[in-house]
Amino acid sequence: MTTTDRRSPLPRRLTAGAAVLAACALSAGALGTAAPAGATTTVLNPLTGLRVASTGPVVAIKVANTPQARPQSGLRSADQVWVEEQEGGWTRFIAVYGSTYPTRVGPVRSARETDLIALPQFGKPALAYAGADTPVANLIASSPRIVDLGEKATVNGVPIRPRAYYVDKTRKVPYNFYSHANILKAYAAARAAAKAKPMGFVFGRPKAAGRATRSLGITWAAQTSMLAVWNRPLAAWVMYWKNGRVMQPLVERESKKLVTAKNIVVMRVAYSISRINRSTYRVPVLKTVGRGGAIVLRNGARWTGTWARTSLTGGTFLRDTAGRAMTLTPGQTWVFLVPYGRSLNKPYVMHSVTVR
């Protein structure tokens, strides 16, 4: 694993139709033992390890992460956020929702082959996206492991776009296309998308002591870097993005609150170049079935080991160097997929992970 451990200080330049929907309303689940009279019944959300009123169908939404797309909407409500490299060295998010479904998520962007590999571990999730190259769109539409809720999808013969998606006239094309996750939830239920289920991640106390860590930096390309900094008062990792020579915090567009995570999982992955995506740049297909190096960050500390996923429908399991589970703190998890080797485009730099 190309991971460096530097003791130098942190960077100082951190700047601060209707019938369908009615028929699909989900009622709160009542799993486990009966609650005492007067108590609120809750269930365990396997995607976060938190107790919630209910879980629902898994809805994964592709969200842009280029400078023009920021600030984004809806990331703070996601159960998990997966960060994947796209063509040109840019990254894009897969925001995964299984318990809370915000009214506004976006900007929504197009799907890639990587999504078809990463998402089946969630069961049969719904994928919401804004277009895709025709071969990729055909793969999604025909997949038995994914419910297609792209902008052109229909449910019971009714187009979902007028209700599930909308155009924000205050933003420029193509960063003006947004989704209503709460409405996508109903369509996902109508299409029998799977409810949240365990997908390999384990929540609980650490199996061994971790190493104190203040920050994590990841570089995908010369212009594409992210930084996560441990914030003790918030008890969370605060996300930053590279804006020229400075790192700026990610914030939610509506609330202006910082985008944070309880856990960060770094997965070093192999990749191939797509043979079906048409683009000026080479489009990577990230291999999230297999095995590779991994880092888990939680509570201001880190653990190093490996990730393993043996099949397309299997979960991702995290183990330390002694073979013990690398557990997570209950809460939101960000998963960074970082390819091995150098960047796909000039000026070439190495894909790198730096911890301090």
C-alpha positions as CSV (number, residue, x, y, z in Angstrom):
1,M,0.0,0.0,0.0
2,T,1.4,3.4,-0.9
3,T,0.7,5.0,2.4
4,T,3.0,7.5,4.1
5,D,3.0,8.5,7.8
6,R,4.2,12.1,8.2
7,R,4.5,14.0,11.5
8,S,4.5,17.4,10.0
9,P,1.7,19.8,10.9
10,L,-1.6,20.0,9.1
11,P,-1.9,22.4,6.2
12,R,-2.5,25.8,7.5
13,R,-4.5,27.1,4.5
14,L,-7.8,25.5,5.4
15,T,-10.7,27.8,4.6
16,A,-13.5,27.8,6.3
17,G,-47.8,9.1,-10.7
18,A,-49.6,9.9,-7.5
19,A,-51.3,6.6,-7.1
20,V,-48.0,4.8,-7.3
21,L,-46.6,6.9,-4.6
22,A,-49.5,6.5,-2.3
23,A,-49.4,2.7,-2.8
24,C,-45.7,2.6,-2.0
25,A,-45.7,4.4,1.4
26,L,-43.5,2.4,3.8
27,S,-44.6,1.7,7.3
28,A,-42.1,1.6,10.2
29,G,-40.7,-1.9,10.7
30,A,-40.9,-3.7,14.1
31,L,-38.0,-6.0,14.2
32,G,-36.5,-7.7,17.3
33,T,-38.2,-7.8,20.7
34,A,-41.3,-5.9,21.6
35,A,-40.8,-2.5,23.0
36,P,-42.2,-1.5,26.4
37,A,-45.6,0.2,26.4
38,G,-45.2,3.9,25.5
39,A,-41.7,3.4,24.1
40,T,-40.7,4.1,20.5
41,T,-40.0,1.0,18.5
42,T,-36.7,1.1,16.6
43,V,-34.8,-1.2,14.3
44,L,-31.1,-1.5,13.6
45,N,-29.9,0.2,10.4
46,P,-27.2,-2.3,9.1
47,L,-25.6,0.4,6.9
48,T,-24.8,2.7,9.9
49,G,-25.1,0.6,13.0
50,L,-27.6,3.1,14.4
51,R,-31.1,2.5,15.8
52,V,-33.7,4.2,13.6
53,A,-37.5,4.3,13.4
54,S,-37.5,2.2,10.2
55,T,-35.4,1.2,7.2
56,G,-36.5,1.3,3.6
57,P,-35.3,0.3,0.2
58,V,-31.7,1.2,-0.6
59,V,-31.5,4.2,-3.0
60,A,-28.1,5.0,-4.4
61,I,-27.8,8.4,-6.1
62,K,-24.9,9.6,-8.3
63,V,-23.7,13.0,-7.1
64,A,-21.2,15.3,-8.9
65,N,-18.0,16.3,-7.1
66,T,-16.3,18.8,-9.5
67,P,-15.7,22.4,-8.3
68,Q,-18.8,23.6,-10.3
69,A,-21.0,21.1,-8.4
70,R,-20.2,22.3,-5.0
71,P,-21.8,22.9,-2.5
72,Q,-23.8,19.7,-2.9
73,S,-27.1,18.8,-1.4
74,G,-28.2,15.7,0.7
75,L,-24.8,14.2,1.5
76,R,-25.1,14.7,5.3
77,S,-28.3,12.5,5.3
78,A,-26.7,9.5,3.4
79,D,-26.0,6.3,5.3
80,Q,-22.8,5.8,3.3
81,V,-21.0,7.8,0.6
82,W,-18.7,6.1,-1.8
83,V,-16.1,8.1,-3.7
84,E,-15.1,6.8,-7.1
85,E,-12.8,8.1,-9.8
86,Q,-14.2,9.1,-13.2
87,E,-12.6,10.0,-16.5
88,G,-10.3,13.0,-16.5
89,G,-9.2,12.3,-12.9
90,W,-12.3,13.7,-11.3
91,T,-14.3,12.0,-8.7
92,R,-18.0,11.3,-8.2
93,F,-20.1,10.2,-5.2
94,I,-22.5,7.3,-4.8
95,A,-24.7,8.6,-1.9
96,V,-26.5,5.5,-0.4
97,Y,-29.7,6.0,1.5
98,G,-31.5,3.3,3.5
99,S,-33.2,5.0,6.4
100,T,-33.3,8.8,5.8
101,Y,-34.4,10.1,2.4
102,P,-33.9,13.9,2.0
103,T,-36.1,16.0,-0.3
104,R,-33.1,17.3,-2.2
105,V,-30.0,15.4,-3.4
106,G,-27.6,16.6,-6.1
107,P,-26.4,17.7,-8.5
108,V,-27.2,14.3,-10.0
109,R,-24.8,13.1,-12.7
110,S,-24.4,10.0,-15.0
111,A,-23.7,6.4,-14.1
112,R,-20.6,4.3,-14.9
113,E,-19.7,0.6,-15.1
114,T,-18.1,0.9,-11.6
115,D,-21.6,1.4,-10.1
116,L,-22.7,-2.0,-11.5
117,I,-19.8,-3.7,-9.6
118,A,-20.0,-1.8,-6.3
119,L,-23.8,-1.7,-5.7
120,P,-25.0,-5.4,-5.8
121,Q,-23.4,-5.9,-2.3
122,F,-26.4,-3.9,-1.0
123,G,-28.8,-6.6,-2.2
124,K,-30.9,-5.2,-5.1
125,P,-30.6,-1.4,-4.6
126,A,-32.1,1.3,-6.8
127,L,-29.7,3.5,-8.8
128,A,-30.7,7.1,-9.5
129,Y,-28.6,8.9,-12.1
130,A,-28.8,11.5,-14.9
131,G,-28.0,9.6,-18.1
132,A,-25.2,7.3,-19.2
133,D,-23.6,6.2,-22.4
134,T,-26.0,3.9,-24.2
135,P,-24.1,0.6,-23.5
136,V,-23.9,1.4,-19.8
137,A,-27.6,2.4,-19.7
138,N,-28.5,-0.9,-21.3
139,L,-26.5,-2.8,-18.7
140,I,-28.2,-1.0,-15.9
141,A,-31.7,-1.5,-17.4
142,S,-31.1,-5.2,-17.9
143,S,-29.3,-5.9,-14.6
144,P,-31.1,-8.4,-12.3
145,R,-29.1,-6.9,-9.4
146,I,-30.0,-3.2,-9.7
147,V,-33.3,-1.3,-10.0
148,D,-33.0,1.3,-12.7
149,L,-34.3,4.6,-11.5
150,G,-32.5,6.8,-13.9
151,E,-34.1,9.9,-15.2
152,K,-35.7,8.0,-18.2
153,A,-37.1,5.2,-16.0
154,T,-40.8,4.4,-15.7
155,V,-42.7,2.7,-12.9
156,N,-46.0,1.0,-13.9
157,G,-45.6,2.7,-17.3
158,V,-45.4,6.2,-15.7
159,P,-42.2,8.2,-16.2
160,I,-40.6,9.0,-12.8
161,R,-38.8,12.2,-13.9
162,P,-41.6,14.7,-13.3
163,R,-41.8,13.7,-9.7
164,A,-38.5,12.3,-8.8
165,Y,-36.2,14.8,-10.5
166,Y,-36.2,18.5,-11.2
167,V,-34.1,21.3,-12.6
168,D,-32.7,24.0,-10.4
169,K,-32.8,27.2,-12.4
170,T,-30.3,28.9,-10.2
171,R,-27.5,26.6,-11.3
172,K,-25.8,26.1,-14.6
173,V,-26.1,23.0,-16.9
174,P,-25.1,20.2,-16.2
175,Y,-25.0,21.0,-12.4
176,N,-28.7,22.0,-12.2
177,F,-30.3,18.5,-12.2
178,Y,-31.5,17.3,-8.7
179,S,-33.5,14.5,-7.2
180,H,-36.1,14.0,-4.5
181,A,-34.8,11.0,-2.5
182,N,-38.0,10.7,-0.6
183,I,-39.9,10.2,-3.8
184,L,-37.3,7.9,-5.3
185,K,-37.8,5.8,-2.1
186,A,-41.4,5.2,-3.1
187,Y,-40.6,4.3,-6.6
188,A,-37.8,1.9,-5.4
189,A,-40.3,0.2,-3.2
190,A,-42.7,-0.2,-6.1
191,R,-40.0,-1.9,-8.1
192,A,-39.1,-4.2,-5.2
193,A,-35.7,-2.7,-4.4
194,A,-34.0,-4.4,-1.5
195,K,-34.2,-3.0,2.0
196,A,-31.0,-2.2,3.8
197,K,-29.2,-5.3,4.8
198,P,-25.7,-6.2,6.2
199,M,-23.1,-5.7,3.5
200,G,-19.9,-6.7,5.4
201,F,-19.2,-3.7,7.5
202,V,-19.1,-4.4,11.3
203,F,-20.0,-1.8,13.9
204,G,-18.7,-1.9,17.5
205,R,-15.7,-1.4,19.7
206,P,-12.3,-1.7,18.2
207,K,-10.7,-5.1,18.4
208,A,-7.3,-3.5,19.1
209,A,-5.8,-0.1,19.7
210,G,-5.5,2.1,16.7
211,R,-2.8,4.7,15.9
212,A,-3.6,8.4,16.6
213,T,-4.4,10.2,13.4
214,R,-5.2,13.8,12.7
215,S,-5.8,13.8,8.9
216,L,-6.1,11.7,5.8
217,G,-5.2,13.1,2.3
218,I,-6.0,11.4,-1.0
219,T,-4.8,12.3,-4.5
220,W,-6.4,10.9,-7.6
221,A,-5.0,13.4,-10.1
222,A,-3.0,16.7,-10.2
223,Q,-6.3,18.7,-9.8
224,T,-8.2,16.2,-7.7
225,S,-7.5,15.8,-4.0
226,M,-9.6,15.4,-0.8
227,L,-8.6,15.8,2.8
228,A,-10.4,14.5,6.0
229,V,-9.4,16.2,9.3
230,W,-10.4,14.8,12.7
231,N,-12.5,17.4,14.6
232,R,-12.6,16.4,18.3
233,P,-15.5,18.7,19.3
234,L,-17.6,17.3,16.5
235,A,-16.3,13.8,17.1
236,A,-16.2,13.4,13.3
237,W,-14.0,13.7,10.3
238,V,-14.5,17.0,8.4
239,M,-14.2,16.7,4.6
240,Y,-12.2,19.2,2.5
241,W,-11.6,19.5,-1.2
242,K,-8.8,21.0,-3.2
243,N,-9.5,24.5,-4.6
244,G,-6.4,25.6,-6.3
245,R,-3.7,25.8,-3.7
246,V,-6.0,25.7,-0.7
247,M,-8.3,23.1,0.9
248,Q,-11.8,24.2,1.5
249,P,-14.4,22.4,3.7
250,L,-17.3,20.6,2.0
251,V,-20.5,22.1,3.2
252,E,-24.2,21.3,2.6
253,R,-25.8,23.8,0.3
254,E,-29.0,24.4,2.2
255,S,-27.9,24.2,5.8
256,K,-24.3,25.5,5.3
257,K,-23.2,22.8,7.8
258,L,-20.0,21.0,7.4
259,V,-20.0,17.6,5.7
260,T,-18.6,15.1,8.1
261,A,-18.2,11.4,8.6
262,K,-17.9,9.1,11.7
263,N,-15.8,6.6,9.7
264,I,-13.6,6.6,6.7
265,V,-12.7,3.5,4.8
266,V,-9.9,3.6,2.2
267,M,-9.9,0.8,-0.3
268,R,-6.9,0.4,-2.7
269,V,-8.4,-1.1,-5.9
270,A,-7.3,-2.4,-9.2
271,Y,-8.9,-1.0,-12.3
272,S,-9.3,-1.6,-16.1
273,I,-10.2,0.9,-18.8
274,S,-13.8,0.7,-20.1
275,R,-14.3,-0.6,-23.6
276,I,-17.9,0.7,-23.9
277,N,-17.8,4.2,-22.4
278,R,-17.3,6.9,-25.0
279,S,-15.2,9.8,-23.7
280,T,-12.3,12.0,-24.6
281,Y,-10.6,10.6,-21.6
282,R,-10.1,7.0,-20.5
283,V,-12.9,5.8,-18.2
284,P,-11.7,3.6,-15.3
285,V,-13.7,0.6,-14.1
286,L,-12.8,0.1,-10.5
287,K,-12.6,-3.5,-9.3
288,T,-14.4,-3.7,-5.9
289,V,-14.7,-7.5,-6.1
290,G,-11.4,-9.0,-5.0
291,R,-8.9,-8.0,-2.4
292,G,-6.6,-5.0,-1.6
293,G,-5.1,-2.8,1.1
294,A,-7.4,-0.9,3.4
295,I,-7.3,1.8,6.1
296,V,-10.1,2.4,8.6
297,L,-10.3,5.7,10.4
298,R,-12.6,6.3,13.4
299,N,-12.5,8.3,16.6
300,G,-9.2,10.1,15.7
301,A,-7.3,6.9,15.1
302,R,-6.6,4.5,12.3
303,W,-6.2,0.7,11.6
304,T,-4.4,-0.8,8.6
305,G,-5.2,-4.1,6.9
306,T,-7.1,-5.4,3.9
307,W,-10.5,-5.5,2.3
308,A,-12.0,-8.6,0.7
309,R,-15.1,-9.2,-1.4
310,T,-15.4,-12.6,-3.0
311,S,-18.4,-12.2,-5.3
312,L,-20.6,-9.5,-6.9
313,T,-23.4,-10.1,-4.4
314,G,-21.1,-10.6,-1.5
315,G,-20.2,-8.0,1.1
316,T,-17.0,-6.1,1.8
317,F,-15.1,-7.3,4.8
318,L,-12.4,-5.3,6.5
319,R,-9.6,-7.1,8.5
320,D,-6.5,-5.8,10.2
321,T,-3.0,-7.4,9.9
322,A,-3.9,-9.9,12.6
323,G,-7.0,-11.0,10.8
324,R,-9.4,-9.3,13.2
325,A,-12.4,-7.3,12.0
326,M,-11.7,-3.6,11.6
327,T,-14.9,-2.3,13.2
328,L,-16.7,1.0,12.7
329,T,-18.3,3.6,14.9
330,P,-22.1,3.7,14.5
331,G,-22.9,6.5,12.0
332,Q,-22.2,7.6,8.5
333,T,-19.2,6.0,6.6
334,W,-17.3,7.4,3.6
335,V,-15.6,4.9,1.4
336,F,-12.8,6.2,-0.8
337,L,-11.9,3.9,-3.7
338,V,-8.2,4.7,-4.6
339,P,-6.7,2.9,-7.6
340,Y,-3.1,1.6,-7.5
341,G,-0.5,3.2,-9.7
342,R,-0.4,6.6,-11.4
343,S,-3.1,8.9,-12.5
344,L,-4.9,8.1,-15.8
345,N,-4.2,11.5,-17.4
346,K,-1.3,14.0,-17.7
347,P,0.3,15.5,-15.8
348,Y,0.9,12.1,-14.3
349,V,1.0,11.8,-10.5
350,M,0.7,8.8,-8.3
351,H,-2.6,7.9,-6.7
352,S,-1.7,8.4,-3.1
353,V,-3.0,8.1,0.5
354,T,-1.3,10.1,3.2
355,V,-2.0,9.9,6.9
356,R,-0.7,12.2,9.6
